[in-house]
Amino acid sequence: MARFLWTGLLVTVLIATPVAFWIRAEAENHALVNARLITQRLADYAISPLVTTQLLAGDPAAIEDLDARLQPWLERGAVLRIKVWTADGTIVYSDVHSLIGQQFMPPDPEMLDGTGGNAALEDQNELENEFESGSGELVEVYVESAAANGEPLIFEAYYDDEAVRDEQSMVLLAIAPIFLLSFAVLQLAQLVPGIQLARRIKAQEVSRRKLLQYAIEASDLERRRIARDLHDEVIQDLAGLSYVMEAEEDHGAVEQRPLFARVRSILQENVRTLRAMTSELYPPDVDKLGLPEALSRLAAAMKDHGITVALQIPESCDIDRDQAVMLYRVAREVLMNTVKHAQANTVHLSLLRQDDSTVMTIRDDGRGFNPEASSGEGHFGLRLMRDTIREAGGSLEVVSGGTGGTSVTATLTRVPSAA
């Protein structure tokens, strides 16, 4: 559940962040459009009628008349700076009189083609911005208009960026809560089915883990039953029959003694084979022996198959009982597969503690196999072990390189033993 909530929160942040930047950009664009419209009205209705032939000629009286018209705008800070340009880049009016008559690069001659002007929020660092360069970011607006005599002019105005920032904040505060509330409602609507799904998945995982555990325990019980039946019935009968053959060999007809000897030898060999099988089927008690000793006995039995096992295991191992049994089962399964399929001469078995994990590695020098195609006979037990260890929070890695042997590594997060 917590994971689902954190995922929902992360998704909310990932979506809300770019949306917030988009809202800010749209709010800034909206504010700049408003500034351009205000400047256009100011140019058309307040300034243009006073841009007479006398003002274009630099008449001081005409300049004073326009100063008087614009003084209320400038005094209350609605506009910070006003300039009127001709098409060739000459400033014919500015509230800073020292700029009048100076000529600079035309702001944007294409605006005189009826494009409607433009507005931008930026630092002012051009040559004509001598008096604005220290003011930080300003809203700079250019619009097209005309003098009283019809001569096309470019009107430039500067505004404090505070108006744009205020509008950004206003739009953001107006839209963001609605968006976040809608998204929160959507998340809450998904929360209940999400929690139900998470619980269902968890229940299925628990059920699957129990089924795997039951399958392994059932396998062990069946192994014990078969071992007990072999020991109590088949082995006893064969052993008794071998004694009968031995008696017949000693006291029977002379010409039949070689036959009795041959039969007795076969029976005794079969008894030894069956007893070895019962030892494999009925594993030692890991609880009593401990994992290191149980692994040592398992390795010793490999000598009967002509395989040498090099052990690297501690004398004692502080490990949870269930994990010890699990690792023993893995080792038994791997070594049985080695005997049946690998045609190996040597096996290296190590049991190590790495940080908070217990790692068991079994490596042989046999012929190897393709782990991706290991669904055939002889590998079902290993796949069952992999699933069991994965369900316990560990991992089982099988690496096999064709003729390079096989390496199986089982890793379990350590749980201190109950003892």
C-alpha positions, 0 to 999 in steps of 0.5 A: 500500500505504501508503495502504491501511495508513493508511486501515486505521489511521484506521478503527481509530482512528475505531471504537476511540475511541467504543468506548473512551468507551462502555466507560468509560461502561458501566464507570462505570454498572456501578460505580455499580450496585455502589455502590448494592447495597452501600449497600442492604445497609449500610442494610438490615442494618447501619443500619436495625436501630439506627434506633430510636424513640430515635434518631429522637427524637435520643437521644445513646445511640442515636446513639453505638450507630449511630456504633459500628456504622459506625465500621469502615466510616468509618475504613477509608474504605469510606464517606466520609459517611452520612446518614439522612433522613426523608420530610420532609427531616429528617436524623435521623442523620449521622456529622457530628453537627452535621447531625442535626436539620437539615431540607433539601429531601428528596433524592428523595421518589419513592424511597420509592415503591419505585424502588430508589434511585439513584447518581451521580458528581458534585460536591457543592454542595447546601446539605446538602453543606457537609462534602463540597463541597471533596472534588471528585467523589464517588459519591453514593448514595440508597437506600430502607429503613425504621427499626426501627418500619417508618417509611420512610427514605432512606439516603444514602452518599458514596464516593470516586470512586477506586473507580469510576475503578479499575473503569473502568480494569479493565473498559477494560483487560479489554475493549479488548485483546480488541476491538483484537486482534479488529479488528487480525486483521480488518484483517490479514485484509483487508490481503493482498487489499487489497494485491493489489487495489491492485497490480492497480489500479495495474497497470491504470492503468499499462496504461491509460496505456501504451495512451493513449500508444500511441494518441497515438503511433500517431495521430502516426505515421499523420498522418506517413504520410498527410502523406508520401503526400500530399507524395510522390504526390498533391501532386507529381502535381497540381503536375506536372499544373498545369505541363502545364496552364500549358504548354498555356495558353501553347502550346495552341489559343487557344480552349482557353486560358481552360479551361487557365487555369481548370484550372491555377488550381484545381490550384494552389489544391488544391496549396496546400490539401494542403500546408497540410494536410500542415503540420498533419498533420506537426507541427514537431519540438518537441524541436528547436524548443522548446515556445514556438517550436512553439506560435508556428508553430502560431498563425501557421498560424491566420492562413490560416483568418482567425483572429488568435492573441494569444500570451502565452508565454515565449521559453524553457520549462524543461519535460520533453520528454514534457510539452512534446509533450503540451501541444503536442498539446493546443494543436494539437487545440484550435486544429483544433477552433476552426477546424472548429467555433468560428467564432471570430475571435480566440484567446488562447493563454498558457503560464505557470508557476504555482508548481510547475505549467505551465499552458496556456490557450487561449480563443476568442470563438467560438460555444462548445459543451456540454462535457458533450455533447462525445462527438460528432464533432470532440471525440474527440481532446480527450477522449483528451488529457484522459485522457492528461493525467489519467494524467500527474497533470495536469488538462484543464478545458474551459469553454464558455458557449454563445455566450461562447466556449470556454476550455481549460486544461491543467495539468501538474506541472512535471518539470525537463527532462532537459537 
